[in-house]
Structures are given as C-alpha cells and as structure tokens.
Amino acid sequence: MTNLSRLTRVAAVLMLGFGLAGCGGGGPSAQATLNAPEGQQIDKTVEAEPFVLVDVGLSFAEKLANTATGPYPHMPKGGPAAIVIGANDVLDISLVLNDEAGFIDFTQSAISPIATTPLPQQVVAEDGTVAVPLLGRVKASGRSVQALESQLTRQLSDVLINPTAFVQLVERRSATVLVSGKAIGQAGRYPIDLTNRKLLDILAQAGGTSGDAEDTVVRLTRRGHTYEALLGDIHHNAHLNVYLHKGDLIAVEPKTLSVQVQGAAVKSETVEFERSSATLMEVLGAAGGLTSPRANLKGVFVYRQAPKHQLAALGADLAPFQGRSRIPTIYRIDMTEPTAFFTAEAFHVLDGDVLYATDSIGTQLSNLFGVTGFFFETPAVYVREGF
C-alpha cells in the first residue's frame, strides 16, 4: 500500500511536470517535430557542438570589457596600388625640344635653345590610346605617367631633335571608389589620386562623417570580401587607415546594436540600440527586467560566437576548437549574487548576442529528476572566476 501511494505521488509530480511543459507556450516539442508524418529527417548523424561555458562575476566582467570583444577592428593589409593611366583619364602632354642652334620664339621675338609645345588636353580613349603628333595613336592605359613619358620621348627621338615628353594626369576617372551610407556627408564616386589614397582622405573629401566616431562603423568591400572597423578606431590606429584600391566600396553607417531577449524576461523581443555598445543592465532594462514570476535569477545566459583570441586571453583551453576563429560561448550570470547589479553594469553585450533567462519551474523540475543534461550538454570548456 505504501509503495502504491509512493508511485501515485511520483506519477502526480510527473503529470504536473508534463502539464506545465504543455502550458509553456514554447511551440511543438522536438519529438513531435521529428515524428510528424510530413517530416523527413535527412541528416541522422547530428552531434552536439562543443562550446565554452563562462561563469561571469564582477572582476571577470571587467576583464572581458578590457579585451577585444567584437569583430573590430578589421581592415585589409597591403600597401598602395600603383597609379596607372586608364580609359577616360584626362591627360596634359607637352613636348619640349632642345637644340644649340635654337628655335624661333615668336612670342618673345627671339631665338631660344628650347621649344615647348603643349598638346590639347585629351581624354584617354576606350581603347586606351591618346593622339600624339607625328606618332599617331599611342597606347597609354596600363602605364604609369613616368612610363608614358619615357615611351613618348623614345619614339619622338626618331623624328625630332632632342625631344622630351612631359605628361600630367589631370583627372583620374579610371580608378574610383564608391562612398555611401547614412553617416557620410556627400555620397558618391570619388577618383583615387596621390592626394587621397587612404581611407580617411576619401571620407574627408566626401564631406566628412556625422555622429560620434565611436558609434560609427566603416565597412570596406574589396573583391567580394567585407572588412569593418569603428571610425574612432581608424582615427586612433594608423594601420587601419588603409590604402584604397580601384573598385573599393565604402559604407559609413551609424552603429546599431541588436540583442535577442528570450525566455522568462518580461518582454521576449529584439532590443535595439543606436550605438556600438550597451551593458547587460541596459538590455535587461529595455526588456522590462526579470520581474516575471517564471524567471530564475540564477540562470541568466548570454549566447555569443566569441573570438578565439578573447577566450585565449581569459585562459580558456581551446584544444577542442582547432581551426576555428569564433567559438560558441555561453556566459552565465547569477543575478542573486550581492554584486550582480555591478556585474550587469560591467558586462557589455555585442551585436547579435542572445540573452536567455531560464524558467524557474523548468529548472526546479530538471533538478528534481536530475536531467539537466537534457537541457544543456556538458561544455567542452568551463571557465570560472579566477581560472
């Protein structure tokens, strides 16, 4: 009789747990999805991915804030691209002759040992040629100014006395960059020349930027790859003020921060900030806090693809993550700790983070039946305060 009563109580608790799970409003279960008649499971070899679990206290949050936490700064490496003449460029060409016998200078009514003949300003044709008297059409595209001068001087020497050719690139239309974005003064296409070969030079030529430099992101796209850095970082780090190349696309935008808030917060929603940084406390405040009776204050998690170098700086063993630059990481904050509010003020969330507040009922049930592993796999690396 005692055993039956005990079984009855266990069954009642189980039914209560299942009933609560059914009332959670979290959508269909994984089992129901897999067993759906219209479903077809393709990959049957899915295995749990390793991840890093970090318990965050106040000093740890401050240490995190002092490490490079985001994708910034990141710009392509390399020196300046060679400046060569191309189609549609505008050139000034002058021919200078030198002869001891002298030349008649009609403007001065005298004889001069040097005669200068400026040619009409011309645009390099689509086939890359320019017109030069006595030579006809001469290939100019693909050559530097100095190389074209040498070529013209050499060819003219066959028909003129001691000639020298001088070439000036007046307007470079063949190599431009496109500047756009909400935070730029004047969007448009700008040619690259000797005076504006670097990123900040072009931004200044485009009318400068609006807003706080620390909350403005500059994205540079080159040959299908996109790089980005905060404008403030570019101002303070010379290696981020990179040389520009033909065809570069530059977008200057106000930095926005988007964080998904899920679980037992008052409002499960995407929280957005029009700046580059926000603290965990600010995100919790924007989501209405953890005043829901479902919230378990001991289980506040931040999910992030953390940069490998940051976790290495924190002392994590990264052997399970060979070949990966970004590592699945879960930061756990216990909001019942005496310094929890200071920790939440010191912990900075990043764009794309997911904040998850656990459900107290679910946590109690998992503790009761000892099935925590059903909800969370064992982390590959567990980082605690004072690691």
C-alpha positions in Angstrom: 0.0 0.0 0.0 2.9 2.3 0.8 4.6 1.5 -2.5 1.4 2.2 -4.4 1.0 5.6 -2.6 4.6 6.5 -3.4 4.1 5.6 -7.1 0.9 7.7 -7.1 2.8 10.7 -5.8 5.6 10.3 -8.3 3.0 9.9 -11.1 1.3 13.1 -9.9 4.5 15.0 -10.0 5.3 13.7 -13.4 1.9 14.7 -14.7 2.3 18.1 -13.2 5.7 18.5 -14.9 4.3 17.4 -18.3 1.3 19.7 -17.8 3.5 22.6 -17.1 5.6 21.8 -20.1 2.5 21.7 -22.2 1.3 25.1 -21.0 4.6 26.8 -21.5 3.6 28.1 -24.9 7.1 27.3 -26.3 5.8 25.6 -29.5 5.9 22.0 -30.6 8.4 19.7 -29.0 11.5 18.3 -30.8 10.0 14.8 -30.6 6.7 15.9 -32.1 8.5 17.6 -34.9 10.6 14.5 -35.7 7.6 12.2 -35.6 5.5 14.4 -37.9 4.2 12.4 -40.9 5.2 15.0 -43.4 8.7 15.4 -42.0 11.8 13.8 -43.4 15.0 13.7 -41.4 17.9 13.9 -43.8 21.0 14.2 -41.6 20.8 11.4 -38.9 24.4 12.0 -37.7 24.0 15.3 -36.0 26.2 15.6 -32.9 26.4 18.2 -30.2 28.8 21.0 -31.0 31.4 21.8 -28.3 31.1 25.1 -26.5 32.7 27.2 -23.8 30.7 27.9 -20.6 31.9 31.0 -18.7 30.7 31.9 -15.2 30.8 35.7 -15.0 31.4 37.7 -11.8 32.3 41.3 -11.4 36.0 41.1 -11.9 35.5 38.7 -14.9 33.1 41.2 -16.5 35.6 44.0 -16.1 38.3 41.7 -17.6 36.0 40.9 -20.6 35.4 44.6 -21.2 39.2 45.2 -21.4 39.7 42.6 -24.2 38.8 42.9 -27.8 35.2 41.6 -27.8 33.9 42.2 -31.2 34.8 41.9 -34.9 36.5 45.3 -34.7 39.0 46.4 -35.9 39.5 44.5 -39.1 40.8 46.1 -42.4 42.7 44.6 -45.3 46.5 44.7 -45.2 48.8 45.9 -48.0 50.4 49.0 -49.5 49.2 51.4 -52.1 48.2 50.2 -55.5 50.2 51.6 -58.4 48.7 54.6 -60.1 48.4 53.8 -63.8 46.7 55.6 -66.6 43.3 54.1 -67.7 40.5 54.7 -70.1 38.6 58.1 -69.6 41.5 59.6 -67.7 42.3 63.2 -68.6 46.0 64.0 -69.6 48.1 67.0 -70.3 51.0 66.3 -72.7 53.8 68.7 -73.5 56.7 68.2 -75.9 60.0 70.0 -75.3 62.8 70.3 -77.9 66.4 71.3 -77.1 68.9 72.4 -79.8 72.0 74.5 -79.5 71.1 76.2 -82.8 68.0 77.5 -81.2 64.4 77.8 -82.1 62.5 81.0 -83.0 60.3 82.1 -80.2 57.6 84.2 -81.9 56.1 85.3 -78.6 59.4 86.9 -77.4 60.7 87.7 -80.9 63.9 85.9 -80.1 65.8 82.7 -80.6 65.6 80.2 -77.7 67.5 76.9 -77.3 64.3 75.3 -76.0 60.9 75.0 -77.7 57.9 73.9 -75.8 54.7 72.6 -77.5 51.7 71.8 -75.3 49.2 69.5 -76.8 45.5 69.9 -76.4 44.2 68.3 -73.2 42.7 64.9 -74.1 40.8 62.0 -72.6 42.2 58.6 -72.9 40.1 56.7 -75.4 38.2 53.5 -74.6 40.9 51.5 -76.4 43.5 53.1 -74.1 45.2 55.3 -76.6 46.0 59.1 -76.9 46.8 61.1 -80.0 50.4 62.4 -80.3 51.6 64.4 -83.4 54.0 62.6 -85.6 53.2 59.3 -83.8 49.5 58.9 -84.2 47.6 56.9 -81.6 49.8 55.8 -78.8 48.9 53.2 -76.1 48.7 54.9 -72.7 46.5 52.8 -70.5 48.2 50.4 -68.1 51.3 52.6 -67.9 52.4 55.0 -65.2 52.9 58.6 -66.0 56.6 58.2 -65.9 56.5 55.1 -68.2 54.4 57.0 -70.8 56.8 60.0 -70.7 59.7 57.6 -71.3 57.9 55.9 -74.2 56.9 59.1 -75.9 60.5 60.6 -75.5 62.0 57.4 -77.0 59.6 57.3 -80.0 59.8 61.0 -80.8 63.6 60.8 -80.8 63.3 59.2 -84.2 61.6 62.2 -85.8 62.6 65.2 -83.6 65.7 66.9 -82.2 66.4 66.0 -78.5 62.7 65.7 -77.5 61.4 65.3 -74.0 57.8 64.5 -73.3 56.0 65.6 -70.1 52.7 64.0 -69.0 50.4 65.2 -66.3 47.4 63.1 -65.0 44.9 65.9 -64.7 41.9 63.8 -63.7 41.8 60.1 -62.9 38.5 58.7 -63.9 39.5 55.1 -64.4 40.1 54.3 -60.7 37.3 55.3 -58.4 35.8 54.2 -55.1 32.1 54.4 -54.2 31.3 56.1 -50.8 27.8 55.7 -49.4 25.9 55.5 -46.1 23.7 57.4 -43.7 26.7 58.9 -41.8 28.7 60.3 -44.7 28.4 64.0 -45.8 28.2 63.5 -49.6 27.8 60.0 -51.0 29.2 59.5 -54.5 32.0 58.1 -56.6 35.5 59.6 -56.0 38.7 59.1 -58.0 41.9 57.9 -56.3 44.9 60.1 -56.8 48.1 60.9 -55.0 46.3 63.2 -52.5 43.6 60.9 -51.3 44.9 57.3 -51.5 43.9 56.5 -47.9 40.5 55.8 -46.3 40.3 58.9 -44.1 41.3 61.1 -47.0 38.4 59.9 -49.1 36.0 60.3 -46.1 37.1 63.9 -45.7 36.7 64.5 -49.4 33.2 63.1 -49.2 32.2 65.8 -46.8 33.2 64.1 -43.6 31.0 62.0 -41.3 28.2 62.7 -38.9 27.7 61.4 -35.4 30.1 60.1 -32.8 33.1 58.4 -34.3 32.9 55.7 -31.6 29.4 54.8 -32.7 30.1 55.0 -36.5 31.1 51.9 -38.4 33.1 52.0 -41.7 32.7 48.9 -44.0 35.1 48.4 -46.9 34.2 45.8 -49.5 37.1 44.7 -51.8 36.9 41.8 -54.3 33.9 40.3 -52.5 35.4 40.5 -49.0 34.0 43.0 -46.4 36.1 44.5 -43.7 34.9 46.8 -40.9 36.1 49.0 -38.1 34.7 51.7 -35.9 35.6 55.2 -37.2 37.1 56.0 -33.8 39.5 53.0 -34.1 40.6 54.2 -37.5 41.3 57.7 -36.1 43.5 56.2 -33.4 45.2 53.4 -35.3 47.3 54.3 -38.3 47.3 50.7 -39.7 43.5 50.9 -40.0 43.7 53.9 -42.3 44.4 51.7 -45.2 45.3 52.5 -48.8 42.4 52.3 -51.2 42.2 50.2 -54.4 40.3 50.7 -57.6 36.6 49.5 -57.2 36.5 49.6 -53.4 33.1 50.1 -51.8 32.9 52.2 -48.6 29.8 52.3 -46.5 29.7 54.6 -43.4 26.8 53.9 -41.1 25.7 54.6 -37.5 26.5 51.6 -35.5 23.4 49.7 -34.2 23.3 47.1 -31.6 20.7 44.3 -31.8 20.2 41.7 -29.0 17.6 39.0 -28.8 16.0 38.6 -25.4 14.3 35.2 -24.9 12.9 33.1 -22.1 11.5 34.4 -18.8 12.1 38.1 -19.2 9.1 40.4 -19.0 9.3 41.0 -22.8 10.8 38.4 -25.2 11.8 40.6 -28.1 14.7 42.0 -30.1 16.2 45.0 -28.3 18.0 47.6 -30.4 20.3 50.5 -29.5 21.6 53.1 -31.9 25.2 52.9 -30.7 28.0 50.4 -30.7 27.9 49.3 -27.0 25.4 48.5 -24.3 25.6 46.8 -20.9 23.7 43.8 -19.8 21.8 46.0 -17.3 20.7 48.3 -20.1 19.4 45.3 -22.2 17.5 43.9 -19.2 16.0 47.3 -18.6 14.9 47.6 -22.2 13.3 44.2 -22.0 11.4 45.1 -18.8 13.7 43.3 -16.4 13.4 39.8 -14.9 10.3 40.5 -12.8 8.3 37.7 -14.4 7.4 35.1 -11.8 8.8 32.5 -14.2 12.3 33.9 -14.1 15.1 32.0 -12.4 17.6 34.8 -11.4 20.4 32.3 -11.0 20.2 31.3 -14.7 20.8 34.3 -17.0 22.7 33.3 -20.1 24.3 35.3 -22.9 25.0 33.3 -26.1 27.8 34.5 -28.4 30.2 33.4 -31.1 33.2 34.7 -29.2 36.5 35.5 -31.0 39.1 32.9 -30.2 41.8 35.4 -29.1 39.5 36.8 -26.4 38.9 33.4 -24.8 42.6 32.6 -25.0 43.2 35.9 -23.1 40.8 34.7 -20.4 42.8 31.4 -20.0 40.4 29.0 -21.7 41.7 25.7 -23.0 40.8 25.9 -26.7 42.2 22.5 -27.8 38.6 21.2 -28.7 38.3 24.1 -31.2 41.2 23.7 -33.6 40.8 25.6 -36.8 38.0 27.9 -35.6 38.3 31.6 -35.2 35.0 32.1 -33.5 33.8 29.8 -30.7 30.3 29.1 -29.4 30.3 30.6 -25.9 27.7 30.8 -23.1 28.2 33.4 -20.4 26.3 32.7 -17.2 25.4 35.5 -14.8 23.9 34.7 -11.3 21.6 37.7 -10.6 21.2 36.6 -7.0 24.9 37.4 -6.1 25.4 40.5 -4.0 27.4 42.2 -6.7 25.1 41.1 -9.6 24.0 44.6 -10.5 27.6 45.8 -10.7 28.4 42.7 -12.8 25.5 43.5 -15.2 26.7 47.1 -15.5 30.2 45.9 -16.3 29.3 43.2 -18.8 29.0 44.5 -22.4 26.7 42.8 -24.8 27.5 42.7 -28.5 25.5 42.9 -31.7 23.9 39.6 -32.4 24.1 38.3 -28.8 21.1 36.2 -27.5 20.1 36.8 -23.9 18.2 33.9 -22.3 16.6 33.9 -18.9 15.8 30.4 -17.7 12.4 29.4 -16.4 12.4 28.7 -12.6 9.8 25.9 -13.0 11.7 24.1 -15.7 14.9 24.5 -13.6 13.2 23.0 -10.5 11.9 20.0 -12.5 15.3 19.4 -14.1 16.9 19.5 -10.6 14.2 17.2 -9.3 14.7 14.5 -11.9 18.4 15.0 -12.4 18.1 15.6 -16.2 20.0 18.8 -16.5 22.0 17.2 -19.3 18.8 17.0 -21.4 18.7 20.8 -21.5 22.4 21.6 -21.6 25.2 19.4 -23.0 28.3 19.3 -20.9 30.5 22.2 -22.0 33.9 21.4 -23.6 35.5 24.2 -21.6 34.3 25.5 -18.2 35.7 28.9 -17.3 35.2 30.2 -13.7 36.3 33.3 -11.9 40.0 33.1 -11.1 40.6 30.4 -13.8 
